[in-house]
Amino acid sequence: MPHEIDAILLEDAKLNLDELAGSCQVSREWIIERVQWGLLLDENSITSDPGAWLFDSRSFMRVKRIIAIERDFEGNPELAGLVADLLEEVEVLRARLKASELNED
């Protein structure tokens, strides 16, 4: 007998502030502070009302990464954001390198 599974592709998901905070097990205030520091969302996405903010899968993964960096290295949020930026850039560069290697074959 087949089982039905309801799922949402993470890359298609849009989370509001409460959903993101709940999914990442942090407070709303934690998310709001990181947005205000420029670590989440871009300036075009930020409105004055945090209730209107929408976060995508990239934001979700970034929050998880920042949480881990802050926890593991006792880093302040700005440092965690910088490290997250560098890690994301390394991932992009590795993907480009892999794609170029596949194109050469």
All heavy atoms as an XYZ file, in Angstrom:
839
protein
N       0.845     -1.171      0.000
C       0.000      0.000      0.000
C       0.897      1.243      0.000
O       1.745      1.401      0.860
C      -0.884     -0.027      1.258
C      -1.747      1.199      1.372
S      -2.610      1.376      2.946
C      -3.882      0.178      2.849
N       0.736      2.115     -0.989
C       1.585      3.311     -1.053
C       1.253      4.292      0.070
O       0.125      4.392      0.523
C       1.266      3.910     -2.411
C      -0.065      3.352     -2.798
C      -0.195      2.031     -2.095
N       2.279      5.002      0.495
C       2.119      6.032      1.525
C       2.207      7.397      0.865
O       3.056      7.638      0.023
C       3.223      5.931      2.585
C       3.192      4.657      3.354
N       2.324      4.443      4.382
C       3.920      3.523      3.232
C       2.518      3.238      4.866
N       3.491      2.654      4.183
N       1.334      8.276      1.254
C       1.386      9.639      0.755
C       2.229     10.477      1.697
O       2.118     10.369      2.918
C      -0.014     10.242      0.664
C      -0.833      9.644     -0.442
C      -2.150     10.371     -0.599
O      -2.191     11.599     -0.387
O      -3.124      9.693     -0.925
N       3.051     11.305      1.118
C       3.901     12.190      1.906
C       3.653     13.609      1.430
O       3.779     13.906      0.242
C       5.389     11.835      1.747
C       5.639     10.408      2.240
C       6.260     12.846      2.486
C       7.054      9.934      1.997
N       3.281     14.465      2.349
C       3.140     15.883      2.034
C       4.462     16.552      2.325
O       5.013     16.421      3.413
C       2.044     16.537      2.880
C       0.656     16.071      2.486
O       0.469     15.740      1.305
O      -0.228     16.033      3.354
N       4.969     17.265      1.349
C       6.247     17.945      1.537
C       6.252     19.226      0.718
O       5.560     19.350     -0.285
C       7.396     17.044      1.101
N       7.041     20.151      1.173
C       7.262     21.402      0.455
C       8.743     21.451      0.118
O       9.580     21.240      0.992
C       6.894     22.622      1.319
C       5.420     22.596      1.681
C       7.253     23.907      0.607
C       5.030     23.672      2.674
N       9.052     21.688     -1.140
C      10.449     21.840     -1.491
C      10.991     23.058     -0.776
O      10.411     24.146     -0.860
C      10.620     22.009     -2.997
C      10.361     20.779     -3.842
C      10.468     21.141     -5.321
C      11.335     19.681     -3.497
N      12.084     22.882     -0.078
C      12.637     23.982      0.697
C      12.991     25.164     -0.191
O      12.782     26.305      0.189
C      13.857     23.511      1.487
C      14.445     24.475      2.485
C      13.390     24.941      3.481
C      15.611     23.860      3.206
N      13.463     24.894     -1.395
C      13.855     26.021     -2.239
C      12.661     26.845     -2.696
O      12.792     28.001     -3.060
C      14.667     25.555     -3.427
C      13.899     24.784     -4.462
C      14.776     24.316     -5.596
O      15.869     23.793     -5.337
O      14.353     24.479     -6.744
N      11.463     26.260     -2.679
C      10.261     26.985     -3.060
C       9.552     27.635     -1.877
O       8.643     28.431     -2.064
C       9.266     26.043     -3.754
C       9.814     25.504     -5.067
O      10.705     26.157     -5.653
O       9.359     24.438     -5.500
N       9.946     27.278     -0.680
C       9.245     27.728      0.523
C       9.551     29.187      0.826
O      10.655     29.673      0.611
C       9.638     26.870      1.715
N       8.556     29.872      1.307
C       8.712     31.224      1.833
C       8.228     31.175      3.272
O       7.121     30.714      3.555
C       7.879     32.238      1.041
C       8.314     32.399     -0.387
C       9.636     33.108     -0.478
C      10.002     33.341     -1.938
N      11.349     33.788     -2.108
N       9.065     31.600      4.177
C       8.745     31.569      5.599
C       8.600     32.982      6.127
O       9.391     33.867      5.781
C       9.857     30.857      6.378
C      10.204     29.435      5.952
C      11.456     28.967      6.671
C       9.049     28.506      6.223
N       7.607     33.189      6.980
C       7.514     34.488      7.643
C       8.427     34.474      8.863
O       9.076     33.465      9.154
C       6.058     34.838      7.983
C       5.447     33.903      9.005
O       6.119     33.380      9.892
N       4.147     33.684      8.889
N       8.469     35.558      9.572
C       9.371     35.702     10.718
C       9.144     34.616     11.757
O      10.094     33.973     12.217
C       9.203     37.092     11.335
C      10.013     37.393     12.588
C      11.497     37.282     12.330
C       9.660     38.776     13.102
N       7.886     34.381     12.136
C       7.593     33.376     13.162
C       7.936     31.967     12.696
O       8.447     31.166     13.471
C       6.118     33.452     13.568
C       5.805     34.726     14.338
O       6.662     35.162     15.134
O       4.722     35.292     14.133
N       7.660     31.667     11.431
C       7.971     30.335     10.904
C       9.474     30.100     10.864
O       9.953     29.021     11.215
C       7.379     30.170      9.506
C       5.867     30.111      9.484
C       5.278     30.246      8.095
O       5.920     30.833      7.193
O       4.148     29.757      7.922
N      10.228     31.112     10.440
C      11.683     30.978     10.402
C      12.242     30.808     11.799
O      13.063     29.915     12.042
C      12.320     32.186      9.714
C      13.837     32.137      9.586
C      14.280     30.982      8.691
C      14.371     33.461      9.052
N      11.794     31.645     12.720
C      12.275     31.547     14.101
C      11.946     30.177     14.691
O      12.802     29.544     15.315
C      11.669     32.656     14.956
N      10.732     29.709     14.484
C      10.340     28.403     15.002
C      11.122     27.267     14.360
O      11.555     26.328     15.048
N      11.330     27.338     13.063
C      12.069     26.293     12.346
C      13.522     26.211     12.798
O      14.110     25.144     12.814
C      12.038     26.552     10.837
O      10.738     26.491     10.343
N      14.072     27.353     13.138
C      15.478     27.411     13.538
C      15.665     27.406     15.057
O      16.791     27.461     15.547
C      16.138     28.645     12.936
S      16.179     28.599     11.133
N      14.572     27.380     15.775
C      14.576     27.346     17.242
C      15.322     28.526     17.852
O      16.172     28.370     18.734
C      15.136     26.018     17.750
C      14.318     24.838     17.283
C      14.889     23.517     17.700
O      16.081     23.398     17.993
N      14.051     22.505     17.737
N      15.011     29.708     17.333
C      15.522     30.950     17.897
C      14.336     31.878     18.109
O      13.247     31.647     17.591
C      16.581     31.627     16.989
C      17.833     30.781     16.890
C      16.023     31.932     15.611
N      14.556     32.941     18.823
C      13.470     33.888     19.080
C      13.277     34.823     17.889
O      14.172     35.000     17.050
C      13.783     34.717     20.325
O      14.874     35.587     20.069
N      12.093     35.412     17.848
C      11.819     36.440     16.834
C      12.852     37.558     16.937
O      13.338     38.063     15.929
C      10.441     37.060     17.061
C       9.274     36.217     16.724
C       7.998     36.970     17.104
N       8.033     38.318     16.562
C       7.194     38.798     15.654
N       6.210     38.068     15.233
N       7.308     40.022     15.180
N      13.172     37.930     18.175
C      14.114     39.025     18.403
C      15.490     38.701     17.830
O      16.183     39.582     17.330
C      14.214     39.335     19.903
C      12.958     39.946     20.491
C      11.790     38.956     20.654
O      12.020     37.732     20.749
O      10.641     39.423     20.655
N      15.892     37.424     17.933
C      17.181     36.999     17.385
C      17.205     37.263     15.883
O      18.168     37.823     15.360
C      17.411     35.519     17.683
C      18.783     35.019     17.380
C      19.816     34.910     18.245
C      19.274     34.562     16.110
N      20.929     34.407     17.603
C      20.607     34.189     16.278
C      18.708     34.440     14.849
C      21.395     33.697     15.250
C      19.493     33.950     13.810
C      20.830     33.584     14.014
N      16.140     36.877     15.186
C      16.052     37.086     13.737
C      16.027     38.579     13.424
O      16.756     39.057     12.547
C      14.791     36.408     13.149
C      14.781     34.902     13.402
C      14.635     36.745     11.664
C      15.719     34.094     12.572
N      15.209     39.330     14.144
C      15.088     40.771     13.901
C      16.437     41.464     14.061
O      16.819     42.309     13.240
C      14.017     41.395     14.824
C      12.624     40.898     14.414
C      14.087     42.912     14.796
C      11.525     41.243     15.401
N      17.189     41.105     15.087
C      18.513     41.706     15.295
C      19.435     41.427     14.120
O      20.145     42.319     13.659
C      19.154     41.175     16.575
C      18.553     41.717     17.843
C      19.136     41.079     19.092
O      19.958     40.130     18.981
O      18.768     41.521     20.191
N      19.438     40.188     13.623
C      20.318     39.848     12.496
C      19.892     40.561     11.223
O      20.741     40.937     10.414
C      20.349     38.335     12.281
C      21.393     37.576     13.120
C      21.166     37.717     14.522
N      22.135     37.120     15.426
C      21.962     37.208     16.733
N      20.938     37.861     17.238
N      22.828     36.668     17.540
N      18.600     40.760     11.039
C      18.133     41.533      9.881
C      18.598     42.978     10.015
O      19.103     43.578      9.062
C      16.599     41.447      9.741
C      16.089     42.451      8.710
C      16.166     40.032      9.351
N      18.449     43.554     11.201
C      18.858     44.943     11.425
C      20.357     45.134     11.233
O      20.800     46.202     10.810
C      18.426     45.402     12.819
C      16.928     45.550     12.944
C      16.463     45.797     14.378
O      17.171     45.504     15.344
N      15.259     46.321     14.500
N      21.148     44.111     11.538
C      22.600     44.182     11.346
C      23.002     43.910      9.908
O      24.175     43.954      9.572
C      23.320     43.208     12.276
C      23.315     43.641     13.707
C      23.276     44.905     14.195
C      23.339     42.783     14.846
N      23.269     44.896     15.577
C      23.314     43.595     16.002
C      23.376     41.409     15.023
C      23.330     43.089     17.291
C      23.385     40.903     16.312
C      23.369     41.739     17.427
N      22.020     43.583      9.047
C      22.308     43.347      7.645
C      22.789     41.941      7.336
O      23.359     41.702      6.273
N      22.574     41.003      8.247
C      23.031     39.638      8.042
C      22.013     38.771      7.313
O      22.357     37.718      6.782
C      23.379     38.979      9.387
C      24.388     39.738     10.257
C      24.631     38.996     11.547
C      25.681     39.957      9.498
N      20.764     39.207      7.311
C      19.683     38.481      6.641
C      18.881     39.478      5.818
O      18.761     40.637      6.201
C      18.753     37.813      7.657
C      19.366     36.766      8.552
C      18.391     36.386      9.646
C      19.755     35.543      7.741
N      18.315     39.013      4.746
C      17.534     39.826      3.826
C      18.410     40.903      3.204
O      19.479     41.237      3.709
C      16.310     40.471      4.494
C      15.247     39.527      5.025
C      14.134     40.333      5.714
C      14.640     38.688      3.910
N      17.961     41.451      2.119
C      18.663     42.582      1.534
C      17.832     43.837      1.781
O      16.685     43.752      2.195
C      18.955     42.375      0.045
C      17.702     42.140     -0.769
O      16.618     42.613     -0.377
O      17.800     41.494     -1.821
N      18.425     44.968      1.537
C      17.742     46.223      1.854
C      16.434     46.375      1.098
O      15.507     47.007      1.580
C      18.664     47.412      1.575
C      19.796     47.512      2.567
C      20.627     48.756      2.353
O      20.110     49.747      1.780
O      21.785     48.749      2.776
N      16.340     45.786     -0.098
C      15.118     45.880     -0.880
C      13.988     45.056     -0.281
O      12.823     45.330     -0.526
C      15.368     45.420     -2.321
C      16.404     46.275     -3.018
O      16.560     47.446     -2.709
N      17.109     45.689     -3.952
N      14.319     44.023      0.482
C      13.307     43.128      1.059
C      12.817     43.587      2.418
O      11.807     43.109      2.909
C      13.884     41.720      1.206
O      14.329     41.243     -0.037
N      13.541     44.487      3.040
C      13.218     44.896      4.398
C      12.175     46.004      4.372
O      12.349     47.036      3.729
C      14.476     45.383      5.148
C      15.500     44.259      5.223
C      14.114     45.861      6.544
C      16.834     44.683      5.797
N      11.101     45.765      5.071
C      10.092     46.802      5.278
C      10.135     47.166      6.749
O      10.794     46.519      7.546
C       8.683     46.289      4.920
O       8.344     45.227      5.810
C       8.619     45.815      3.484
N       9.421     48.173      7.107
C       9.430     48.584      8.510
C       8.701     47.575      9.395
O       8.929     47.528     10.586
C       8.804     49.963      8.662
O       7.478     49.948      8.155
N       7.834     46.753      8.808
C       7.047     45.796      9.575
C       7.648     44.399      9.485
O       7.548     43.751      8.443
C       5.607     45.776      9.054
C       4.741     44.773      9.792
O       5.101     44.362     10.908
O       3.697     44.395      9.222
N       8.285     43.913     10.552
C       8.856     42.560     10.522
C       7.827     41.484     10.194
O       8.178     40.439      9.652
C       9.408     42.373     11.934
C       9.666     43.747     12.429
C       8.581     44.593     11.807
N       6.566     41.729     10.473
C       5.535     40.769     10.152
C       5.360     40.558      8.660
O       4.789     39.554      8.230
N       5.860     41.482      7.849
C       5.735     41.377      6.395
C       6.964     40.734      5.746
O       6.959     40.476      4.551
C       5.506     42.759      5.795
N       8.002     40.491      6.531
C       9.209     39.902      5.965
C       8.944     38.476      5.513
O       8.261     37.710      6.186
C      10.337     39.878      6.983
C      10.835     41.224      7.406
C      10.630     42.419      6.799
C      11.624     41.502      8.558
N      11.243     43.432      7.495
C      11.861     42.894      8.579
C      12.154     40.717      9.575
C      12.616     43.504      9.570
C      12.902     41.324     10.563
C      13.126     42.716     10.556
N       9.537     38.103      4.383
C       9.493     36.728      3.902
C      10.918     36.252      3.673
O      11.741     36.962      3.095
C       8.690     36.619      2.606
C       7.184     36.755      2.745
C       6.527     36.684      1.372
C       6.613     35.683      3.663
N      11.185     35.049      4.125
C      12.510     34.466      4.031
C      12.459     33.249      3.127
O      11.503     32.477      3.171
C      13.007     34.062      5.427
C      13.098     35.205      6.386
C      12.007     35.573      7.160
C      14.264     35.931      6.519
C      12.078     36.637      8.053
C      14.347     37.000      7.405
C      13.254     37.348      8.169
N      13.505     33.049      2.334
C      13.563     31.898      1.446
C      14.487     30.826      2.020
O      14.978     30.955      3.142
C      14.015     32.327      0.051
C      15.381     33.003      0.045
O      16.099     32.969      1.068
O      15.744     33.570     -1.001
N      14.716     29.793      1.246
C      15.544     28.686      1.719
C      16.981     29.133      1.987
O      17.630     28.639      2.901
C      15.530     27.537      0.722
O      16.036     27.964     -0.527
N      17.466     30.082      1.206
C      18.818     30.591      1.435
C      18.906     31.251      2.808
O      19.877     31.058      3.538
C      19.186     31.594      0.331
C      20.587     32.127      0.451
C      20.898     33.121     -0.682
N      22.176     33.739     -0.474
C      22.412     34.761      0.366
N      21.434     35.262      1.073
N      23.611     35.269      0.494
N      17.879     32.006      3.176
C      17.850     32.640      4.496
C      17.806     31.589      5.596
O      18.473     31.726      6.623
C      16.644     33.560      4.627
O      16.721     34.624      3.725
N      16.992     30.556      5.379
C      16.899     29.474      6.362
C      18.269     28.839      6.592
O      18.705     28.683      7.734
C      15.895     28.418      5.881
C      15.838     27.196      6.747
C      15.067     27.184      7.901
C      16.545     26.057      6.414
C      15.008     26.063      8.711
C      16.491     24.931      7.213
C      15.723     24.929      8.353
N      18.959     28.493      5.512
C      20.274     27.866      5.635
C      21.281     28.831      6.256
O      22.122     28.430      7.052
C      20.766     27.397      4.259
C      19.893     26.321      3.642
S      19.670     24.869      4.703
C      21.343     24.276      4.809
N      21.173     30.096      5.929
C      22.088     31.096      6.489
C      21.880     31.239      7.995
O      22.838     31.322      8.757
C      21.882     32.432      5.768
C      22.868     33.491      6.147
C      22.764     34.660      5.186
N      23.584     35.752      5.610
C      24.898     35.847      5.411
N      25.540     34.898      4.779
N      25.580     36.897      5.824
N      20.620     31.252      8.426
C      20.334     31.335      9.860
C      20.924     30.136     10.583
O      21.569     30.277     11.626
C      18.814     31.445     10.129
C      18.490     31.213     11.590
C      18.298     32.800      9.687
N      20.729     28.943     10.023
C      21.279     27.740     10.645
C      22.798     27.827     10.741
O      23.391     27.469     11.759
C      20.860     26.486      9.864
C      19.361     26.234      9.831
C      18.780     26.017     11.204
C      18.855     24.562     11.574
N      18.205     24.276     12.850
N      23.425     28.335      9.704
C      24.887     28.469      9.699
C      25.339     29.505     10.733
O      26.294     29.280     11.473
C      25.350     28.852      8.294
C      26.838     29.014      8.178
C      27.259     29.168      6.743
N      27.335     27.834      6.161
C      27.177     27.572      4.881
N      26.916     28.526      4.025
N      27.285     26.343      4.424
N      24.658     30.638     10.803
C      25.034     31.681     11.762
C      24.852     31.179     13.188
O      25.688     31.436     14.056
C      24.240     32.978     11.495
C      24.714     33.624     10.189
C      24.357     33.953     12.662
C      23.861     34.787      9.718
N      23.775     30.461     13.437
C      23.557     29.885     14.776
C      24.731     28.995     15.154
O      25.271     29.090     16.262
C      22.235     29.085     14.814
C      21.035     30.013     14.712
C      22.153     28.235     16.087
C      19.725     29.291     14.450
N      25.126     28.117     14.240
C      26.226     27.188     14.522
C      27.537     27.927     14.765
O      28.287     27.591     15.692
C      26.378     26.198     13.371
N      27.817     28.946     13.966
C      29.065     29.704     14.131
C      29.065     30.435     15.462
O      30.065     30.408     16.195
C      29.260     30.683     12.957
C      29.472     29.902     11.655
C      30.427     31.631     13.224
C      29.340     30.740     10.397
N      27.961     31.099     15.789
C      27.886     31.810     17.064
C      28.059     30.850     18.238
O      28.728     31.166     19.212
C      26.555     32.553     17.187
C      26.462     33.774     16.308
C      25.151     34.520     16.471
O      24.434     34.312     17.462
O      24.828     35.328     15.578
N      27.441     29.688     18.133
C      27.503     28.708     19.224
C      28.889     28.067     19.314
O      29.507     28.044     20.372
C      26.447     27.625     19.005
C      26.442     26.542     20.078
C      25.609     25.331     19.682
N      26.216     24.706     18.513
C      25.557     24.406     17.397
N      24.277     24.646     17.281
N      26.180     23.845     16.379
N      29.385     27.555     18.202
C      30.627     26.784     18.214
C      31.863     27.626     18.490
O      32.801     27.152     19.125
C      30.806     26.043     16.886
C      29.740     24.987     16.656
O      29.018     24.636     17.615
O      29.617     24.516     15.511
N      31.855     28.850     18.010
C      33.038     29.691     18.145
C      32.822     30.883     19.063
O      33.677     31.756     19.154
C      33.510     30.162     16.770
C      33.857     29.029     15.859
C      32.997     28.646     14.851
C      35.026     28.308     16.046
C      33.302     27.588     14.013
C      35.341     27.241     15.223
C      34.476     26.872     14.204
N      31.673     30.897     19.715
C      31.323     31.997     20.608
C      31.571     33.338     19.925
O      32.063     34.284     20.537
C      32.090     31.894     21.925
C      31.774     30.625     22.696
C      32.550     30.489     23.993
O      33.179     31.465     24.433
O      32.522     29.375     24.546
N      31.212     33.368     18.641
C      31.428     34.575     17.856
C      30.269     35.536     17.979
O      29.134     35.140     18.217
N      30.570     36.802     17.823
C      29.498     37.788     17.824
C      28.762     37.703     16.491
O      29.266     37.132     15.524
C      30.033     39.189     18.127
C      30.948     39.720     17.050
O      30.789     39.430     15.879
N      31.922     40.521     17.458
N      27.572     38.252     16.401
C      26.778     38.122     15.176
C      27.459     38.671     13.922
O      27.351     38.072     12.853
C      25.509     38.909     15.500
C      25.393     38.837     16.976
C      26.810     38.872     17.482
N      28.151     39.784     14.023
C      28.801     40.346     12.853
C      29.889     39.413     12.326
O      30.023     39.207     11.118
C      29.400     41.730     13.159
C      28.368     42.798     13.428
C      27.975     42.894     14.891
O      28.413     42.063     15.715
O      27.213     43.808     15.221
N      30.661     38.832     13.237
C      31.692     37.879     12.837
C      31.061     36.633     12.235
O      31.523     36.120     11.211
C      32.563     37.498     14.035
C      33.650     36.460     13.764
C      34.614     36.951     12.699
C      34.387     36.111     15.040
N      29.994     36.155     12.825
C      29.292     34.984     12.297
C      28.760     35.267     10.892
O      28.832     34.408     10.011
C      28.158     34.576     13.235
N      28.251     36.463     10.666
C      27.773     36.844      9.343
C      28.895     36.865      8.321
O      28.730     36.397      7.190
N      30.050     37.379      8.715
C      31.202     37.413      7.815
C      31.653     36.000      7.469
O      31.920     35.689      6.307
C      32.352     38.200      8.455
C      33.664     38.224      7.669
C      33.470     38.892      6.315
C      34.738     38.932      8.480
N      31.749     35.142      8.456
C      32.147     33.750      8.217
C      31.124     33.064      7.312
O      31.491     32.334      6.387
C      32.335     32.988      9.547
C      32.547     31.504      9.302
C      33.499     33.572     10.334
N      29.844     33.307      7.560
C      28.797     32.725      6.703
C      28.952     33.218      5.263
O      28.823     32.425      4.321
C      27.412     33.066      7.250
N      29.259     34.503      5.071
C      29.487     35.047      3.726
C      30.630     34.305      3.040
O      30.531     33.927      1.870
C      29.836     36.532      3.777
C      28.662     37.422      4.115
O      27.506     36.969      4.004
O      28.918     38.591      4.493
N      31.720     34.114      3.769
C      32.890     33.447      3.189
C      32.588     31.992      2.847
O      32.980     31.505      1.779
C      34.080     33.538      4.150
C      34.627     34.948      4.375
C      35.687     34.943      5.472
C      35.189     35.514      3.083
N      31.883     31.296      3.720
C      31.519     29.905      3.446
C      30.606     29.793      2.227
O      30.764     28.890      1.399
C      30.858     29.270      4.672
C      31.773     29.031      5.872
C      30.955     28.604      7.088
C      32.836     28.005      5.536
N      29.654     30.717      2.109
C      28.763     30.710      0.950
C      29.529     30.975     -0.332
O      29.276     30.354     -1.363
C      27.644     31.736      1.143
C      26.654     31.330      2.216
C      25.742     32.458      2.668
O      25.800     33.567      2.093
O      24.973     32.222      3.616
N      30.492     31.881     -0.286
C      31.305     32.179     -1.468
C      32.143     30.968     -1.864
O      32.270     30.663     -3.056
C      32.206     33.390     -1.206
C      33.002     33.841     -2.402
C      32.139     34.374     -3.538
O      31.006     34.822     -3.304
O      32.613     34.328     -4.694
N      32.706     30.269     -0.895
C      33.479     29.059     -1.190
C      32.584     28.016     -1.862
O      32.993     27.367     -2.835
C      34.131     28.486      0.096
C      34.660     27.085     -0.125
C      35.247     29.408      0.574
N      31.349     27.863     -1.378
C      30.421     26.908     -1.993
C      30.138     27.274     -3.443
O      30.109     26.401     -4.319
C      29.111     26.853     -1.202
C      29.231     26.154      0.129
C      27.956     26.240      0.964
O      26.996     26.932      0.551
O      27.933     25.613      2.039
N      29.924     28.550     -3.719
C      29.665     29.010     -5.085
C      30.876     28.730     -5.979
O      30.740     28.222     -7.101
C      29.304     30.516     -5.106
C      29.330     31.079     -6.515
C      27.960     30.743     -4.453
N      32.057     29.046     -5.479
C      33.267     28.834     -6.274
C      33.507     27.346     -6.539
O      33.903     26.967     -7.645
C      34.464     29.464     -5.569
C      34.444     30.989     -5.504
C      35.584     31.507     -4.628
C      34.494     31.599     -6.883
N      33.255     26.507     -5.546
C      33.410     25.057     -5.749
C      32.416     24.544     -6.786
O      32.763     23.704     -7.612
C      33.232     24.312     -4.432
C      34.425     24.431     -3.530
C      34.245     23.632     -2.267
N      35.434     23.738     -1.430
C      35.451     23.545     -0.136
N      34.352     23.210      0.516
N      36.575     23.665      0.543
N      31.207     25.042     -6.755
C      30.204     24.620     -7.737
C      30.613     25.053     -9.142
O      30.463     24.290    -10.102
C      28.840     25.198     -7.370
N      31.138     26.255     -9.265
C      31.596     26.733    -10.575
C      32.762     25.887    -11.083
O      32.836     25.547    -12.262
C      32.023     28.197    -10.498
C      30.887     29.151    -10.417
C      31.398     30.569    -10.432
N      30.317     31.506    -10.222
C      30.501     32.784     -9.954
N      31.715     33.282     -9.873
N      29.457     33.571     -9.765
N      33.689     25.571    -10.191
C      34.844     24.755    -10.568
C      34.387     23.370    -11.024
O      34.844     22.864    -12.047
C      35.807     24.650     -9.389
C      37.054     23.802     -9.623
C      37.887     24.375    -10.754
C      37.874     23.703     -8.337
N      33.474     22.795    -10.279
C      32.974     21.462    -10.643
C      32.259     21.507    -11.989
O      32.445     20.630    -12.826
C      32.023     20.956     -9.567
C      31.564     19.548     -9.772
C      30.731     19.057     -8.599
C      30.326     17.609     -8.810
N      29.588     17.083     -7.660
N      31.452     22.542    -12.211
C      30.751     22.683    -13.486
C      31.735     22.850    -14.640
O      31.548     22.264    -15.711
C      29.790     23.869    -13.439
N      32.781     23.635    -14.436
C      33.767     23.820    -15.515
C      34.542     22.540    -15.779
O      34.886     22.232    -16.920
C      34.712     24.973    -15.197
O      35.569     24.655    -14.135
N      34.805     21.761    -14.740
C      35.491     20.476    -14.929
C      34.618     19.497    -15.694
O      35.102     18.749    -16.530
C      35.890     19.891    -13.575
C      37.017     20.636    -12.913
C      37.297     20.166    -11.493
O      36.489     19.387    -10.932
O      38.323     20.585    -10.936
N      33.305     19.518    -15.434
C      32.389     18.640    -16.154
C      32.270     19.040    -17.616
O      32.120     18.187    -18.494
C      31.013     18.655    -15.489
C      30.915     17.991    -14.118
C      29.523     18.198    -13.527
C      31.242     16.501    -14.205
N      32.333     20.344    -17.887
C      32.254     20.833    -19.264
C      33.486     20.482    -20.072
O      33.434     20.364    -21.290
C      32.032     22.348    -19.300
C      30.625     22.719    -18.853
O      29.699     21.929    -18.964
N      30.493     23.914    -18.330
N      34.628     20.321    -19.393
C      35.873     19.971    -20.084
C      35.865     18.514    -20.516
O      36.547     18.160    -21.467
C      37.074     20.246    -19.179
C      37.332     21.710    -18.959
C      38.481     21.960    -18.000
O      39.097     20.998    -17.514
O      38.755     23.135    -17.724
N      35.144     17.673    -19.819
C      35.124     16.238    -20.138
C      34.293     15.926    -21.306
O      33.872     16.132    -22.184
C      34.563     15.418    -18.964
C      35.508     15.475    -17.760
O      36.691     15.724    -17.950
O      35.011     15.262    -16.628
